[in-house]
Amino acid sequence: MPANDQVEIIIIGAGVIGLAIAKKLTEGGHEVLILEKEKSFGMGISSRNSEVIHAGLYFAPDMLKTTLCIQGKKQLYDYANERHIPHKKCGKLLLATNLEECEKLQQIKLNAEKCGINDLQSLSKEQCKELEPDISAVSGIFSPSSGVIDSHSLMLSLLGDVESARGQAVFNTTINAIAHTSDGFLITTQDGFQIASKILINAAGLGAIDIAHMIDALDKALIPELIMAKGHYFSYSGKTNFKHLVYPVSFQGGLGVHLTLDMAGGVKFGPDVEFTAHEEYNVSPDLKDAFLQSIKRYFPEVDTEKLHPDYAGIRPKLSKDGKDFLIQFAGDHDIKGLVNLFGMESPGLTSCLAIADYVMEKLNANK
């Protein structure tokens, strides 16, 4: 990348959200350059999650997470079908293992209906057993529009769309400084290269807050504190009878140690939630007992010998209880052409195409 080069738009971060925004903008005729510190795309949050396509059940009707998840879900299924990206609309069973949790289930259903989601089906104990014979539950709710997707194939397709529209991604690029200029922004990399842009989109995921602190003109009081929520996953070896996602009632900071499926029908459990001050991704075997205790509540015949430590991810949360996405534009920080995306955790994967539409719409409105 030559020094003192210039492009119209720079996007920092080649995760699923950065790639989706780049796709939208390049296909809209804009000149886009993606800068990524890792050696390839999607090596952060985007490759360390459950790969679930969420229905949008859990958040308040007026939240961005709700609106963008519901819009993005349909867009993602349509895009996956169009591009032959491996995915499966397998449906999700939300379950209650005691009477207290039955009330929480009904609250989830009522909230979903307020959000315009009207396809949830209430299930009796017997109906839960019919749907998933190995599950123990008092009652349940079935969400038919939930599913799973191969996130790597999704991101590969998005990057292909960007490059087909003459956008470019540059990897192994660490940013050292970002100056706000009269014409836009001047980015200096670790190697001393400088590149200017009129528009800067900070979609750096877990690193978005660090990137924001590099922007010299940005009021640092507008930058939220990063709360890192680490989630561990355990895989389950061998064949099982499971055909659907299985979610226990949610808890503070997460959705519980749930059961998800991969495209081959393999089962994995997670994530739990462990707030951490350090970015590291080890999965200790010592967590196995806690996982088993959680899993046995709804899968009592789980085989201890088949449960193995697998991988971990870290979510960039804005509070321990889980706030909305925070997407800042010029009206928020008074810097024309700057977009900061903070707290882009779940359901970011599901919402990625809708987030891209939202960013482009807001940029066009602020011209």
TORMIRO-284951 format. One line per field, with one value per residue (C-alpha): residue number from 0; residue in three letters; x, y, z. Coordinates in steps of 0.25 Angstrom, whole numbers, plus 5000, padded with zeros to 4 digits. Layout:
<pts>
k: [NUM/...]
r: [ALA/...]
c1: [X/...]
c2: [Y/...]
c3: [Z/...]
</pts>
This chain:
<pts>
k: [0/1/2/3/4/5/6/7/8/9/10/11/12/13/14/15/16/17/18/19/20/21/22/23/24/25/26/27/28/29/30/31/32/33/34/35/36/37/38/39/40/41/42/43/44/45/46/47/48/49/50/51/52/53/54/55/56/57/58/59/60/61/62/63/64/65/66/67/68/69/70/71/72/73/74/75/76/77/78/79/80/81/82/83/84/85/86/87/88/89/90/91/92/93/94/95/96/97/98/99/100/101/102/103/104/105/106/107/108/109/110/111/112/113/114/115/116/117/118/119/120/121/122/123/124/125/126/127/128/129/130/131/132/133/134/135/136/137/138/139/140/141/142/143/144/145/146/147/148/149/150/151/152/153/154/155/156/157/158/159/160/161/162/163/164/165/166/167/168/169/170/171/172/173/174/175/176/177/178/179/180/181/182/183/184/185/186/187/188/189/190/191/192/193/194/195/196/197/198/199/200/201/202/203/204/205/206/207/208/209/210/211/212/213/214/215/216/217/218/219/220/221/222/223/224/225/226/227/228/229/230/231/232/233/234/235/236/237/238/239/240/241/242/243/244/245/246/247/248/249/250/251/252/253/254/255/256/257/258/259/260/261/262/263/264/265/266/267/268/269/270/271/272/273/274/275/276/277/278/279/280/281/282/283/284/285/286/287/288/289/290/291/292/293/294/295/296/297/298/299/300/301/302/303/304/305/306/307/308/309/310/311/312/313/314/315/316/317/318/319/320/321/322/323/324/325/326/327/328/329/330/331/332/333/334/335/336/337/338/339/340/341/342/343/344/345/346/347/348/349/350/351/352/353/354/355/356/357/358/359/360/361/362/363/364/365/366]
r: [MET/PRO/ALA/ASN/ASP/GLN/VAL/GLU/ILE/ILE/ILE/ILE/GLY/ALA/GLY/VAL/ILE/GLY/LEU/ALA/ILE/ALA/LYS/LYS/LEU/THR/GLU/GLY/GLY/HIS/GLU/VAL/LEU/ILE/LEU/GLU/LYS/GLU/LYS/SER/PHE/GLY/MET/GLY/ILE/SER/SER/ARG/ASN/SER/GLU/VAL/ILE/HIS/ALA/GLY/LEU/TYR/PHE/ALA/PRO/ASP/MET/LEU/LYS/THR/THR/LEU/CYS/ILE/GLN/GLY/LYS/LYS/GLN/LEU/TYR/ASP/TYR/ALA/ASN/GLU/ARG/HIS/ILE/PRO/HIS/LYS/LYS/CYS/GLY/LYS/LEU/LEU/LEU/ALA/THR/ASN/LEU/GLU/GLU/CYS/GLU/LYS/LEU/GLN/GLN/ILE/LYS/LEU/ASN/ALA/GLU/LYS/CYS/GLY/ILE/ASN/ASP/LEU/GLN/SER/LEU/SER/LYS/GLU/GLN/CYS/LYS/GLU/LEU/GLU/PRO/ASP/ILE/SER/ALA/VAL/SER/GLY/ILE/PHE/SER/PRO/SER/SER/GLY/VAL/ILE/ASP/SER/HIS/SER/LEU/MET/LEU/SER/LEU/LEU/GLY/ASP/VAL/GLU/SER/ALA/ARG/GLY/GLN/ALA/VAL/PHE/ASN/THR/THR/ILE/ASN/ALA/ILE/ALA/HIS/THR/SER/ASP/GLY/PHE/LEU/ILE/THR/THR/GLN/ASP/GLY/PHE/GLN/ILE/ALA/SER/LYS/ILE/LEU/ILE/ASN/ALA/ALA/GLY/LEU/GLY/ALA/ILE/ASP/ILE/ALA/HIS/MET/ILE/ASP/ALA/LEU/ASP/LYS/ALA/LEU/ILE/PRO/GLU/LEU/ILE/MET/ALA/LYS/GLY/HIS/TYR/PHE/SER/TYR/SER/GLY/LYS/THR/ASN/PHE/LYS/HIS/LEU/VAL/TYR/PRO/VAL/SER/PHE/GLN/GLY/GLY/LEU/GLY/VAL/HIS/LEU/THR/LEU/ASP/MET/ALA/GLY/GLY/VAL/LYS/PHE/GLY/PRO/ASP/VAL/GLU/PHE/THR/ALA/HIS/GLU/GLU/TYR/ASN/VAL/SER/PRO/ASP/LEU/LYS/ASP/ALA/PHE/LEU/GLN/SER/ILE/LYS/ARG/TYR/PHE/PRO/GLU/VAL/ASP/THR/GLU/LYS/LEU/HIS/PRO/ASP/TYR/ALA/GLY/ILE/ARG/PRO/LYS/LEU/SER/LYS/ASP/GLY/LYS/ASP/PHE/LEU/ILE/GLN/PHE/ALA/GLY/ASP/HIS/ASP/ILE/LYS/GLY/LEU/VAL/ASN/LEU/PHE/GLY/MET/GLU/SER/PRO/GLY/LEU/THR/SER/CYS/LEU/ALA/ILE/ALA/ASP/TYR/VAL/MET/GLU/LYS/LEU/ASN/ALA/ASN/LYS]
c1: [5000/5007/5009/5000/4989/4975/4961/4947/4944/4952/4946/4954/4951/4949/4939/4925/4920/4931/4930/4915/4916/4927/4918/4907/4916/4924/4911/4906/4917/4926/4941/4944/4957/4956/4968/4970/4981/4980/4985/4971/4956/4947/4958/4952/4938/4932/4939/4937/4922/4910/4908/4893/4883/4874/4860/4860/4853/4860/4861/4851/4843/4850/4864/4873/4877/4862/4860/4873/4872/4858/4861/4875/4870/4861/4872/4882/4874/4871/4886/4890/4880/4884/4899/4898/4904/4902/4891/4880/4867/4866/4857/4860/4854/4854/4851/4847/4852/4843/4830/4838/4844/4830/4827/4840/4837/4823/4830/4839/4827/4820/4832/4834/4820/4822/4833/4825/4829/4817/4822/4825/4818/4816/4819/4815/4824/4819/4821/4835/4838/4832/4841/4854/4853/4865/4861/4855/4846/4833/4829/4835/4834/4838/4844/4843/4851/4864/4875/4890/4900/4914/4920/4933/4926/4917/4929/4936/4924/4923/4938/4936/4925/4934/4945/4935/4931/4945/4947/4959/4963/4978/4982/4993/4991/4992/4988/4996/4989/4977/4976/4964/4967/4959/4957/4954/4963/4978/4982/4996/5000/5011/5019/5019/5009/4999/4985/4974/4959/4947/4939/4944/4936/4941/4936/4948/4939/4947/4957/4947/4949/4964/4962/4953/4963/4973/4964/4970/4958/4948/4943/4948/4935/4927/4935/4929/4936/4940/4934/4939/4930/4937/4929/4934/4929/4930/4928/4920/4926/4918/4904/4892/4877/4877/4870/4868/4875/4872/4872/4870/4863/4873/4881/4889/4899/4896/4886/4890/4899/4891/4892/4895/4897/4907/4905/4908/4899/4910/4906/4913/4909/4912/4915/4916/4919/4932/4935/4950/4960/4970/4968/4971/4964/4968/4957/4961/4956/4953/4940/4935/4928/4920/4916/4911/4903/4896/4894/4888/4877/4871/4879/4880/4886/4898/4910/4922/4932/4927/4928/4941/4947/4946/4948/4945/4940/4939/4928/4930/4919/4915/4909/4908/4893/4895/4892/4887/4897/4904/4906/4911/4909/4913/4900/4906/4920/4920/4931/4926/4929/4932/4924/4927/4921/4922/4917/4914/4912/4900/4892/4902/4904/4889/4888/4900/4893/4883/4894/4900/4887/4886/4900/4898/4885/4890/4902/4894/4885/4897/4903]
c2: [5000/5013/5025/5037/5029/5033/5026/5030/5021/5013/5002/4997/4982/4970/4963/4959/4973/4981/4972/4974/4989/4988/4980/4990/5002/4996/4991/5005/5011/5015/5013/5005/5000/4990/4990/4978/4975/4960/4951/4948/4952/4948/4944/4951/4951/4946/4932/4930/4929/4919/4922/4923/4931/4938/4941/4954/4949/4955/4970/4981/4985/4999/4994/4994/4979/4976/4983/4980/4965/4963/4970/4964/4949/4950/4956/4946/4934/4941/4943/4929/4923/4932/4929/4915/4917/4905/4908/4901/4907/4896/4904/4906/4900/4909/4901/4902/4892/4897/4904/4917/4917/4914/4928/4934/4926/4933/4947/4943/4940/4952/4961/4954/4957/4972/4972/4966/4952/4943/4930/4924/4912/4908/4894/4885/4875/4864/4873/4876/4861/4859/4869/4865/4851/4853/4866/4868/4880/4885/4893/4900/4910/4906/4917/4912/4923/4921/4914/4912/4917/4914/4928/4925/4923/4935/4944/4938/4941/4956/4958/4952/4962/4974/4970/4968/4982/4987/4988/4984/4978/4979/4969/4970/4984/4990/5005/5014/5027/5034/5049/5057/5066/5077/5067/5055/5045/5042/5028/5024/5010/5003/5002/5017/5017/5028/5027/5038/5036/5044/5034/5025/5013/5007/4993/4987/4978/4975/4986/4997/5004/5004/5010/5021/5025/5027/5038/5051/5059/5050/5054/5042/5044/5038/5025/5014/5005/4992/4980/4967/4955/4942/4930/4915/4904/4889/4880/4866/4854/4844/4843/4849/4850/4865/4872/4886/4897/4895/4908/4908/4921/4932/4938/4951/4954/4942/4932/4920/4908/4904/4893/4897/4889/4890/4888/4873/4871/4871/4876/4887/4894/4908/4919/4921/4935/4939/4954/4956/4967/4960/4955/4940/4928/4916/4906/4900/4885/4889/4896/4882/4880/4893/4891/4877/4883/4893/4882/4872/4881/4879/4867/4858/4846/4854/4845/4851/4844/4851/4865/4872/4886/4893/4908/4921/4935/4949/4958/4973/4977/4991/4986/4973/4973/4975/4988/4992/4993/5007/5012/5027/5036/5051/5055/5048/5053/5065/5058/5058/5044/5036/5024/5016/5003/4999/4987/4979/4965/4955/4957/4963/4952/4951/4966/4968/4971/4980/4987/4990/4996/5004/5010/5014/5020/5029/5033/5037/5045/5052/5056]
c3: [5000/4995/5005/5004/4996/4997/4996/4998/5010/5019/5028/5039/5042/5033/5042/5037/5040/5033/5021/5020/5021/5010/5001/5002/5000/4988/4981/4983/4975/4986/4987/4999/5006/5017/5027/5036/5046/5045/5034/5028/5030/5041/5051/5063/5069/5055/5056/5071/5073/5072/5057/5060/5052/5063/5062/5070/5083/5095/5093/5095/5082/5081/5082/5069/5073/5071/5058/5051/5056/5050/5037/5036/5038/5026/5018/5023/5019/5005/5003/5007/4998/4986/4988/4993/5006/5015/5025/5032/5037/5048/5058/5073/5085/5097/5109/5124/5134/5145/5148/5151/5137/5130/5134/5128/5115/5114/5116/5105/5096/5100/5097/5084/5080/5083/5074/5063/5064/5063/5059/5073/5077/5092/5095/5106/5113/5104/5091/5095/5097/5083/5077/5084/5091/5099/5106/5120/5121/5127/5115/5103/5092/5078/5069/5054/5048/5056/5050/5047/5036/5032/5036/5029/5016/5018/5020/5008/5000/5005/5002/4988/4986/4991/4982/4970/4972/4972/4987/4994/5007/5012/5023/5034/5035/5049/5051/5060/5059/5053/5050/5047/5035/5027/5016/5025/5032/5031/5036/5040/5040/5049/5036/5035/5023/5022/5015/5015/5014/5014/5022/5033/5038/5051/5051/5058/5067/5080/5076/5073/5086/5084/5070/5075/5085/5074/5067/5071/5070/5076/5090/5098/5108/5096/5096/5105/5114/5108/5116/5111/5113/5110/5106/5106/5097/5098/5087/5088/5080/5074/5068/5075/5072/5073/5061/5067/5075/5089/5098/5113/5119/5118/5130/5133/5122/5113/5107/5116/5112/5100/5090/5076/5063/5052/5037/5039/5050/5061/5075/5083/5096/5101/5103/5118/5122/5129/5130/5128/5127/5117/5103/5103/5097/5105/5110/5123/5125/5139/5133/5130/5143/5142/5128/5131/5143/5133/5122/5131/5135/5121/5115/5127/5119/5115/5114/5122/5113/5100/5105/5101/5102/5089/5087/5093/5088/5095/5093/5094/5103/5108/5121/5128/5126/5111/5105/5091/5079/5079/5065/5065/5054/5052/5060/5072/5072/5062/5053/5039/5032/5044/5048/5061/5063/5078/5086/5073/5080/5077/5069/5060/5051/5048/5047/5038/5025/5032/5039/5026/5021/5033/5032/5018/5020/5031/5023/5012/5021/5027/5013]
</pts>
